[in-house]
Amino acid sequence: MKLNIQYFRNCSLLSLKRLYYKSEMCFFDYEQPIFKIGEPCKYIYFVASGIVGIEIVNQWNQKLQLDLLGRGSIIGFNSIL
């Protein structure tokens, strides 16, 4: 699967190869959390297909949707840096 991510357009081929070989494909079920508030984010996630919702649950136990991310989006990048 070819994934065109704008952020990596100016990276060298060597850097992209290093990233590729340290990557692994994982799948998440519908409404399965990738990580939760307060948990450390240990990975950078690239959305290869589908849509990922960024949500929080307020004090009244209601889900509040903050954002929707689609193919080519990156999750957890700021946490890792």
LUMTINU-523749 format. One record per residue: residue in one letter; z, y, x of N, C-alpha, C, O, CB in turn. Coordinates in steps of 0.1 Angstrom, whole numbers, padded with zeros to 4 digits, always signed. Each point is the difference from the previous one (the first is absolute). Glycine has a CB too. Example, Ala and Ser with C-alpha at 12.3 -4.5 7.8 and 13.67 -1.06 7.14 Angstrom:
% LUMTINU-523749
A+0078-0057+0132+0000+0012-0009+0000+0012+0009+0007+0000+0010+0005-0012-0029;S-0019+0023+0015+0000+0011+0009+0008+0011-0008+0001+0011+0005-0023-0017+0007;
This chain:
% LUMTINU-523749
M+0000-0012+0008+0000+0012-0008+0000+0012+0009+0008+0002+0009+0004-0014-0028;K-0021+0021+0017-0001+0013+0007+0008+0010-0007-0002+0003-0012-0021-0009+0022;L+0032+0013-0003+0008+0010-0006-0001+0013+0008+0003+0000+0012+0013-0017-0021;N-0021+0027+0002-0003+0013+0007+0012+0009-0003+0001+0006-0011-0026-0009+0009;I+0033+0005+0012+0012+0009-0002-0002+0013+0009-0002-0001+0012+0017-0019-0016;Q-0016+0031-0003-0003+0013+0006+0009+0003+0012-0005+0005+0010-0002+0003-0032;Y+0020-0012+0021+0009+0004+0011-0004-0006+0014+0003+0006+0010+0015-0005-0028;F-0024-0013+0018-0004-0007+0012-0014+0003+0005-0005-0007+0009+0021-0010-0016;R-0023+0026+0001-0014+0003+0004-0001+0004+0014-0010-0004+0007+0006+0011-0030;N+0013+0000+0029-0001+0005+0014+0007-0008+0010+0001+0003+0011-0003+0019-0021;C+0007-0034+0006+0007-0009+0009-0010-0007+0009-0011-0003-0005+0030+0000-0012;S-0015+0000+0029-0009-0008+0009-0001-0014-0005+0008-0005-0008-0001+0019+0027;L-0017-0021-0015-0002-0014-0003+0011-0008+0005+0004-0010-0007-0029+0013+0007;L+0030+0000+0011+0011-0008+0006+0013+0001-0009+0006-0010-0003-0015+0014+0026;S+0012+0008-0028+0011+0003-0009-0002-0008-0013+0010-0006-0005-0006+0029+0016;L-0016-0023-0016-0002-0007-0013+0001-0015+0002+0005-0007-0009-0020+0026+0002;K+0011-0024+0018+0001-0014+0003+0015-0004+0001+0004-0011-0005-0026+0011+0017;R+0030+0008-0005+0014-0003+0001+0007+0000-0014+0008-0009-0003-0008+0020+0026;L-0004-0001-0031+0006+0000-0014-0004-0012-0008+0008-0006-0007-0009+0031+0008;Y-0012-0029+0001-0005-0011-0008+0007-0013+0004+0004-0008-0009-0026+0019+0008;Y+0024-0013+0014+0006-0013+0004+0016+0000-0002+0006-0011+0001-0024+0009+0016;K+0023+0013-0020+0015+0000-0004+0002+0001-0015+0011+0002-0005-0006+0009+0027;S-0016-0012-0029+0000+0001-0015+0000-0014-0006-0004-0010+0006-0008+0032-0005;E+0017-0022-0013-0001-0013-0008-0003+0004-0015+0005+0011-0004+0010-0023+0020;M-0022+0004-0023-0003+0002-0014+0012-0005-0008+0004-0011+0002-0029+0010+0002;C+0029+0009-0014+0010-0005-0009-0004+0005-0014-0007+0010-0002+0026-0010+0019;F-0014-0008-0027-0004+0003-0014+0013+0002-0008+0010-0006+0003-0031-0007-0001;F+0020+0022-0012+0012+0003-0008-0004-0002-0015-0011+0004-0003+0020+0012+0020;D+0000-0022-0024-0003-0002-0015+0002+0014-0007+0006+0009+0005+0002-0033-0003;Y-0013+0024-0014+0001+0012-0009+0015+0003-0001+0008-0009-0004-0030+0004-0008;E+0026+0018+0014+0013+0005-0001+0010-0006+0010+0012+0001-0001-0016+0002-0023;Q-0001-0010+0034+0009-0005+0011+0002+0012+0010-0009+0005+0005+0001-0029-0008;P+0021+0027+0005+0003+0011+0010-0005-0003+0014+0002-0012+0005+0018+0019-0020;I-0025+0003+0022-0003-0002+0014+0012+0003+0008+0004-0007+0009-0028+0013-0013;F+0031+0005+0001+0013+0003+0005+0007+0009-0010-0007+0007-0008-0001-0010+0032;K+0021+0004-0023+0008+0008-0009+0007+0012+0007+0001+0000+0012+0002-0021-0026;I+0000+0031+0007+0008+0011+0005+0012-0004+0007+0008-0009-0005-0017+0024-0013;G+0011-0011+0030+0012-0003+0008-0002-0012+0009+0007-0001+0010+0006+0009-0028;E-0023-0016+0016-0004-0010+0009-0008+0005+0012-0009+0009-0003+0010-0026-0016;P+0001+0012+0031-0009+0005+0011-0014-0005-0002-0002-0012-0004+0022+0013+0019;C-0030+0007-0013-0014-0004+0000-0003-0004+0014+0000+0008+0009-0006+0008-0028;K+0002-0029+0020-0002-0006+0014-0015-0001+0003-0004-0003+0011+0025-0009-0014;Y-0030+0015-0007-0014-0002+0002-0008+0012-0005+0005+0008-0008-0002-0033+0007;I-0015+0026+0005-0010+0009-0006-0009-0009-0009-0005-0010+0005+0006+0027+0015;Y-0003-0013-0032-0008-0007-0010-0013+0007-0002+0000+0012-0003+0021-0022-0008;F-0032+0003+0011-0013+0006-0003-0004-0007-0014+0000-0012-0001-0007+0016+0026;V+0003+0005-0034-0004-0006-0013-0015-0003+0001-0009+0008+0001+0026+0006-0014;A-0019-0027+0013-0014-0005+0001-0007-0001-0013-0012+0001-0001+0019-0014+0021;S+0000+0010-0031-0005-0001-0013+0011+0002-0010+0012-0002+0003-0031-0013+0004;G+0015+0019-0019+0010+0002-0011+0006+0014+0001-0005+0009+0007+0010-0033-0007;I+0006+0026-0007+0007+0013-0001+0015-0003+0002+0006-0009-0006-0024+0018-0010;V+0024+0000+0024+0015-0001+0002+0006+0012-0006-0004+0012+0002+0001-0025+0019;G+0013+0011-0029+0008+0011-0007+0012+0003+0009+0007-0009+0003-0016+0002-0026;I+0012+0019+0025+0012+0005+0007+0009+0004-0012-0003+0010-0007-0009-0003+0029;E+0023-0014-0023+0009+0003-0011+0015+0001+0004+0003-0006+0011-0019-0006-0026;I+0024+0019+0008+0014+0000+0001+0006-0003-0013-0006+0002-0011+0005+0014+0030;V+0014-0021-0019+0007-0002-0013+0011+0010+0000+0008+0001+0009-0013-0026-0010;N+0006+0033-0010+0010+0011-0001+0013-0006-0004+0002-0012-0002-0019+0029-0003;Q+0027-0008+0003+0014-0005-0004+0000-0006-0014+0010-0006-0003-0001+0024+0018;W-0019-0015-0023+0000-0006-0014-0009-0013+0000-0004-0005-0010+0007+0028+0000;N-0005-0028+0022-0008-0013+0002-0014+0002-0005-0006-0010-0005+0027-0003+0003;Q-0027+0024+0002-0014+0003-0003-0009+0000+0012+0004+0007+0010+0004+0006-0031;K-0019-0019+0021-0010+0001+0011-0007+0013-0001-0006+0004-0010+0003-0029+0011;L+0002+0032+0011-0007+0012+0001-0011-0002+0010+0003-0003+0012+0017+0017-0018;Q-0033-0013+0002-0011-0002+0009-0003+0013+0008-0002+0010-0006-0007-0028-0009;L+0010+0017+0029-0002+0011+0008-0015+0001+0004-0005+0011+0002+0029-0013+0006;D-0030-0009-0005-0014+0000+0005-0007-0013-0003+0007-0010-0002+0000+0027+0020;L-0020-0017-0017-0008-0012-0001-0009+0000+0013-0006+0010+0002+0007-0011-0028;L-0001-0010+0033-0008-0001+0012-0010-0011-0001+0003-0011-0005+0016+0020+0019;G-0031-0006-0010-0011-0010-0001-0005-0005+0013+0007+0003+0011-0013+0008-0032;R-0005-0017+0021-0006-0006+0012-0001+0010+0011-0005+0011-0002-0007-0027-0012;G+0016+0013+0026-0001+0009+0012+0013+0008+0002+0000+0007+0010-0025-0006-0014;S+0034-0002-0005+0013+0007+0001+0009-0007+0010-0001-0012+0003-0001+0021-0026;I+0011-0001+0029+0010-0005+0010+0014+0002-0006+0003+0011-0005-0019-0007+0025;I+0025-0014-0019+0013+0001-0005+0010-0003+0012-0003-0010+0008-0004+0003-0032;G+0017+0015+0026+0010-0003+0010-0002+0006+0013+0007-0002+0010-0003-0018-0022;F-0015+0027+0014-0004+0006+0013+0010+0010+0005+0004-0001+0012-0028-0002-0018;N+0029+0012-0003+0010+0010+0004+0013-0007+0004+0007+0005+0009-0018+0012-0024;S+0015-0028+0008+0012-0007+0003+0000-0006+0014+0010+0000+0007-0007-0004-0031;I-0014-0001+0028-0002-0007+0013+0001+0010+0011+0006-0002+0011-0020-0016-0022;L+0007+0030+0009+0000+0010+0011+0014+0007+0000+0002+0009+0009-0026-0006-0012;
